[in-house]
Amino acid sequence: MGAVIVLSLPLILFALLLGVGCYLCGRAKGRREAYANAQVFGAPAPPPGSVATTTTISSYSDKASSRV
């Protein structure tokens, strides 16, 4: 029984340390990648092959003033 504890306890501790180390390294790598490739939130890009049309606020105000 003593041999089982002597052999398995270091293996269990090593596995726990390895798991914690991989977790911490992966978290740090993920945060570095998140800061390097920050997401930009805005209007989505049109699909390829389509014509992009833009409407500005000034074009709305021009139409509204021409109706008066």
Secondary structure, 3 states (H helix, E strand, C coil): CHHHHHHHHHHHHHHHHHHHHHHHHHHHHHHHHHHHCCCCCCCCCCCCCCCCCCCCHHHHHHHHHHHC
